[in-house]
Amino acid sequence: MGELIVGLYVFVLAMLAGFEVITKVPPTLHTPLMSGANAISGITLIGAVMISARAETPLITILGVVAIVMATVNVVGGFLVTDRMLKMFKRR
């Protein structure tokens, strides 16, 4: 039970810190920063796959699959936006 409380505490702190950082980013820097965040989401995806593979309970398996889906959506969406941004700078 103690590990769950610590995990929730870290999660809430990470959410608050992330919200503060994201709201302070000017719109002109948002897309380039999101491109860099794709690498972090890729690491999250690998971690979620590793955790899901070693799951001992159905709850861990379900949470792992949810994490895999969310990280995959984030990575794919980020790359699509980055590709669209880079196409804007190509000469016709």
Beta strands, then each sheet from edge to edge (+ up, - down):
end
